[in-house]
Amino acid sequence: MFDADSLPYYDPAKERKVAVITGGSSGIGWYTVLHLYMHGYVVYICGRNSNRVNEAIKDVQREAQVRVEQRKPGPGRPAAHFGSLHYLHSDLSDLKCVERAAAKLRKREEKLDVLINNAAAVGLPYKLTKDNFEIQLQTNYIAHFLLSMRLLPLLQKARGRLITNTSVCHQLEFRYWPLSQGWNYRPNMVFTWLRYAMSTTASIQFTKMMAIKYPEVLCLSIRPGMVMSTHLFSYWTRLPIVGIFFWMLFQIVALLFGVSYEQGSLATLKCILSPHLTTDKDNGKYFITGAVESKPSYVANNLDDAASTWIWTVHALRDRGFEV
Ligand SMILES: NC(=O)c1ccc[n+]([C@@H]2O[C@H](COP(=O)([O-])OP(=O)(O)OC[C@H]3O[C@@H](n4cnc5c(N)ncnc54)[C@H](OP(=O)(O)O)[C@@H]3O)[C@@H](O)[C@H]2O)c1
């Protein structure tokens, strides 16, 4: 693991750096927001609950202040030029809401330095959104696809970065499944993970396609590592009776393979801030915990499959009145 202090700091009075993150009010996203704020970024946190996001904003500001006060003074220590934090309402299970958020941002900002597609829904029972997509597919992939396309002109203007958070679970998609494959079968305990795998594979494919289609934007996928204490698994730990067994199982997995929230955010932070990553040599790459370069599954890496996913998504969005 590396020290986030080794990444560049910006003074917002001299250079305005703008980031948008989905799901920045908790878990890995929260720490990503903390460090971006401390590095001088103007951060828009997309969320569906204003109370949760505004609470998170206050907590991040408090934590940043504490950390700066605890820093030992000395040469090479970064100055405390905090950025600013803003709530941007965006419920990813409602595509109209996603469009409104993007339109609002386009009115407020001239350029966007980084978009972090971080929010996720994991392990939920089969459910369709009001846009008629399966809930995990829409939250993790389709809504981020639409948000990214709507913010693309701002990203292009900044020659910015697009970061997609994915998961090791994408490996469960052992051969290409067309996205029309709903996996609406029982038991949920099995098929929900196939639906999740499909959504994260699609996210990696999307990021690769973006890198090819828009090479001026640095597009990277991340696998942050296992952080078992996040809200991601609360559906399972809150189940009556068996919830306690899932909780214990997740604690054991965390003990054996887990990383902390903050360690989970480091791969994302390095991909956002590292000056050593460039569009020429790194576009479309996949990084794992600690920002170590790696390879996703064969399916996620296959460009023909990625193109099929892209085409399916464009048509599915068009059928619902969203031109991309
Ligand atoms: N934790 C892990 O072990 C792990 C492993 C591999 C990959 N990841 C990836 O890392 C990323 C962050 O996960 P995390 O562990 O930090 O989870 P987390 O703390 O549960 O964060 C998920 C975020 O997504 C937001 N979200 C969910 N549905 C939404 C919707 N419909 N509209 C808007 N926001 C929504 C949540 O907001 P609310 O507060 O409103 O629910 C929450 O802020 C995810 O992409 C995940 O797939 C995590």
Ligand as a Chemical Component Dictionary entry (heavy atoms), coordinates in Angstrom:
data_LIG
# 
_chem_comp.id                   LIG 
_chem_comp.type                 NON-POLYMER 
_chem_comp.pdbx_formal_charge   0 
_chem_comp.three_letter_code    LIG 
# 
loop_
_chem_comp_atom.comp_id 
_chem_comp_atom.atom_id 
_chem_comp_atom.alt_atom_id 
_chem_comp_atom.type_symbol 
_chem_comp_atom.charge 
_chem_comp_atom.model_Cartn_x 
_chem_comp_atom.model_Cartn_y 
_chem_comp_atom.model_Cartn_z 
_chem_comp_atom.pdbx_ordinal 
LIG N1  N1  N 0  -16.867 -3.591 -0.056 1  
LIG C1  C1  C 0  -16.279 -4.519 -0.787 2  
LIG O1  O1  O 0  -15.809 -5.557 -0.301 3  
LIG C2  C2  C 0  -16.153 -4.325 -2.267 4  
LIG C3  C3  C 0  -15.521 -5.324 -3.001 5  
LIG C4  C4  C 0  -15.412 -5.171 -4.371 6  
LIG C5  C5  C 0  -15.904 -4.047 -4.975 7  
LIG N2  N2  N 1  -16.513 -3.074 -4.231 8  
LIG C6  C6  C 0  -17.034 -1.903 -4.946 9  
LIG O2  O2  O 0  -16.658 -0.711 -4.290 10 
LIG C7  C7  C 0  -17.664 0.281  -4.483 11 
LIG C8  C8  C 0  -18.030 0.927  -3.163 12 
LIG O3  O3  O 0  -18.568 -0.036 -2.294 13 
LIG P1  P1  P 0  -18.565 0.093  -0.702 14 
LIG O4  O4  O 0  -18.032 -1.180 -0.170 15 
LIG O5  O5  O -1 -17.944 1.365  -0.293 16 
LIG O6  O6  O 0  -20.136 0.077  -0.405 17 
LIG P2  P2  P 0  -21.131 1.042  0.385  18 
LIG O7  O7  O 0  -20.489 1.659  1.570  19 
LIG O8  O8  O 0  -22.365 0.245  0.600  20 
LIG O9  O9  O 0  -21.406 2.170  -0.692 21 
LIG C9  C9  C 0  -22.295 1.997  -1.725 22 
LIG C10 C10 C 0  -22.836 3.368  -2.070 23 
LIG O10 O10 O 0  -23.696 3.238  -3.198 24 
LIG C11 C11 C 0  -24.818 4.066  -2.962 25 
LIG N3  N3  N 0  -25.995 3.639  -3.702 26 
LIG C12 C12 C 0  -26.557 2.417  -3.731 27 
LIG N4  N4  N 0  -27.677 2.442  -4.479 28 
LIG C13 C13 C 0  -27.800 3.717  -4.944 29 
LIG C14 C14 C 0  -28.757 4.380  -5.771 30 
LIG N5  N5  N 0  -29.831 3.748  -6.274 31 
LIG N6  N6  N 0  -28.582 5.696  -6.038 32 
LIG C15 C15 C 0  -27.526 6.352  -5.528 33 
LIG N7  N7  N 0  -26.592 5.790  -4.745 34 
LIG C16 C16 C 0  -26.725 4.479  -4.449 35 
LIG C17 C17 C 0  -25.070 3.959  -1.460 36 
LIG O11 O11 O 0  -25.865 5.053  -1.071 37 
LIG P3  P3  P 0  -26.958 4.918  0.095  38 
LIG O12 O12 O 0  -26.253 5.327  1.332  39 
LIG O13 O13 O 0  -28.045 5.855  -0.321 40 
LIG O14 O14 O 0  -27.413 3.484  0.124  41 
LIG C18 C18 C 0  -23.640 3.983  -0.928 42 
LIG O15 O15 O 0  -23.206 5.309  -0.734 43 
LIG C19 C19 C 0  -18.831 -0.427 -5.171 44 
LIG O16 O16 O 0  -18.767 -0.170 -6.567 45 
LIG C20 C20 C 0  -18.544 -1.905 -4.928 46 
LIG O17 O17 O 0  -19.072 -2.749 -5.948 47 
LIG C21 C21 C 0  -16.638 -3.194 -2.885 48 
# 
loop_
_chem_comp_bond.comp_id 
_chem_comp_bond.atom_id_1 
_chem_comp_bond.atom_id_2 
_chem_comp_bond.value_order 
_chem_comp_bond.pdbx_ordinal 
LIG N1  C1  SING 1  
LIG C1  O1  DOUB 2  
LIG C1  C2  SING 3  
LIG C2  C3  SING 4  
LIG C2  C21 DOUB 5  
LIG C3  C4  DOUB 6  
LIG C4  C5  SING 7  
LIG C5  N2  DOUB 8  
LIG N2  C6  SING 9  
LIG N2  C21 SING 10 
LIG C6  O2  SING 11 
LIG C6  C20 SING 12 
LIG O2  C7  SING 13 
LIG C7  C8  SING 14 
LIG C7  C19 SING 15 
LIG C8  O3  SING 16 
LIG O3  P1  SING 17 
LIG P1  O4  DOUB 18 
LIG P1  O5  SING 19 
LIG P1  O6  SING 20 
LIG O6  P2  SING 21 
LIG P2  O7  DOUB 22 
LIG P2  O8  SING 23 
LIG P2  O9  SING 24 
LIG O9  C9  SING 25 
LIG C9  C10 SING 26 
LIG C10 O10 SING 27 
LIG C10 C18 SING 28 
LIG O10 C11 SING 29 
LIG C11 N3  SING 30 
LIG C11 C17 SING 31 
LIG N3  C12 SING 32 
LIG N3  C16 SING 33 
LIG C12 N4  DOUB 34 
LIG N4  C13 SING 35 
LIG C13 C14 SING 36 
LIG C13 C16 DOUB 37 
LIG C14 N5  SING 38 
LIG C14 N6  DOUB 39 
LIG N6  C15 SING 40 
LIG C15 N7  DOUB 41 
LIG N7  C16 SING 42 
LIG C17 O11 SING 43 
LIG C17 C18 SING 44 
LIG O11 P3  SING 45 
LIG P3  O12 DOUB 46 
LIG P3  O13 SING 47 
LIG P3  O14 SING 48 
LIG C18 O15 SING 49 
LIG C19 O16 SING 50 
LIG C19 C20 SING 51 
LIG C20 O17 SING 52 
# 
